[in-house]
């Protein structure tokens, strides 16, 4: 096994999961799976990429690609990413970002942090894609139903309801059709083995439990017009 981002062969434990974090670039199962889907997309010449909350492993790998014309890294707190030339973005204030600009927009475990209606953020991210652009994202689906609150609940209650102290929502796997399914044209099933061989997945140290189903590592590979609101 080796990290498909930096080629490191050493992995360490994290949160009770054995040997899942790359010792060198800190990639996780979901990061390495997202990268596999990224590489599966044919990039046009001088591709323009928007990366929200950039992971270091992906940042370094994209930065080394000669085919990328513009790689824009953004976050609500750019200082958290000293390795990147990171700009500030507020995913609740996207009206002024230009339409049809990016070939790929990607993010991983971001939408559960955004303190405004997720329909607003998704609408504008898809508006910002070129007609042939792709939206690559990892959304942490959890057992149970969708839950959300923008109130000042306190850290303990947020952990109880949403799984982490800085989350404002939980994407329930039980009722996907009632939340994200009303906004996005989603696949009926997620199965990474439909795109990649089991050997490829194991080589990148992606455990079998992350290959199928809606869970914390599910990668959504969406077209611009998969945002249903854009078709209204």
N, C-alpha and C positions, 0 to 999 in steps of 0.2 A: 504494500500500500504506500502511496505517496500523495502529497497534496497536489492537486491539479493546478494550483495557482503559483506555488513557489518551488515545487519538487521536493520539499522536505519530507522525510520518511519517519519523523518522530511526532507522535500525538500524545496529548496529555488529557487527564480526566477533567470534567467540568460538571458541576451540579449533579453528581452521582452517575453521570454518563461516562463510561470508560473509554479513554483514548479517542476523544472526538475533536479536540481543539489542536490545530497545528501549532507545534512549538515555535515555529519561525514566524509565520504571518498571522497567527491567531484565527484562521478560518475555522468555521464550524461546518457541520454536515450541510446545513441549509445554504451556506455561502458557496461551498464547492458545487452543490447541485445547481444553484443559480448560475454559476459560471459555465457549467456544461450547457445550459439552455442558451446563455449568451453566445457561446461559440457556435451554436447550432444555427444562428441567424446570419444570413449572408449580409455583410456590411457593404453599403454603397461607397464609392470613393469619397474621401473627405467626410466620413460619417460624423454626425453631431450627436453626442451622448450627454444626457443629463442624469447624474447619479446623486440620489438623495441619501444623506447619511452614509457616506462612502466607507466601505470596509477596506482596510489597508491592503489586504491581499488582492482584491479586485482592482483597487486604485493603481497599485504598482503594475499589475498585469496589463490593464488598459493603457496606462501611460507608456508602456513599452511597445505598443502596437503602432506600426507605421501607417496603417490604413485609417486611423482616426484623425479627423480634421479638427474637431473641437470637443474637448472633454471637460464638461462643467460639473464641478462637485459643489453641492449645496447642503446646508443644514440650518436649522433654527439657531444653533450655537456653533458657528464655524470654528471657534477656538478649540473645540473638542477634537479637531482633525489637523494637528500641526504638520502632518506629512503631506497634506494636500493644499492647493491654492483654493480654499473653500470659501464660497460666497454665502451670504445669508439668504435664506428663503423662509417665508412663513406660509405653510400649506393652507392656512385659512385666509390668505390675502394674495391670490394669484391672478386677479383681474388684469393686471398690467403686464403679465408675461406674454410674449408674442405667440400667436397661433402658428401651427404647422411649421415648427422650427426644428424639432429633434427627430432623429431616426430611431433612437432608443431612449426610453426613460426607464430607470430601474431603481428599485429600493427593496429593502429587506427588513421586516419587522418595524415598520414606520407608522402605518395607519392607525394602529392601536394607541398611539401617543397624541394624535391630532385632535385638539379641543374645539372642533366645529363639526357640522354635519359632514359625514364622509362623502355624501353625494356631491357636495361642492368641490372637494379636493379631487375626486376622481373625474368629474366633468372637466375641470380645467387641465388636469394632466393629459387627458385624451385630446382636448382641444389643442394643446401644445405640440402634439405629435404631427409629423408629416403624414399625408394620406397613406403612405406605405409603412409608417412607423410601427414599432412594437413597444408595448408596455410590459416589462418584466418585473414581477413583484412576488415577494414571499409574504403571505399573510398568515399569522399564527391562528389556525382554526383550533378551537378547544371543544371538548365534550360539552354538550348542553346547548342552551339557546343564547341568542344574541342579547347582550346587555350593554348599557351605556349610561354615563352620567357625567355632566360637566360641573356638578356641584363640588364644593369643598368637602369631600368625604373623609379626608385624613388618610394617611399612608396605610394603616392597618386595614381599613375597610376596602381600599382600592386593591390591596393584595388579595383580600378575601373574594371580592367580586370579579376582578379582572386579571389576577395573577401576578401583578407587579405594582409597585407603589406609584409609578408614573404613567400608568395606563388609564385611559378614559373609557375604554370599551373592550368587550370580549366578542370575538367573532365565533359564534356557536356553530359547530358542525352539524347540529341536529336540524337547524332551520335556515340553512344557507339560502334557500329559495326565497325566503322572506326578507333578507337584508341585502347582501351583495347580489343575489340573483335577480333582484328588482332593478339593479343598476347596470350590471354587466352581463354579457353573454358568456356564461361560464361553461367549462366542460362538465359533462355529466359525471365523469370519473376522472381522477388523476392517477396516472400510471406512468412513471418515468421509464419503465421498461419498454414502452411503446416507442420511445425515442432512442434509448441507449441500451446497450447490452448489460446483462448482469455482471459480466466481467469488468466493463468500464465503471460501473457504479461501485463495485467492490474495490477496484484499484484506487478510486478517489476517496476511499474510506467513508462511503455513505452507507450506513446500516440498512439492512433490508426493511426494517420497520418504517423507513422514510421513503420507500419507493412508491408506495401506493396509498391512496386515500387522502382525505382532507385533514391535515395536521399541521404541526409547527413548521414543517419544511416544504409544504406544497408550493410549487412554482406556478404562477399564472403567467402564461405567454399570450398576451392579448393584442389584437389589432385595434387600430384607432376606432373603427366603427363597432367594436364590441362594447363601447359605452352607449347604452341604449338611449340616453338622454340626447346624444348628438344627432339622433335620427328623427327627433321630434320636429 
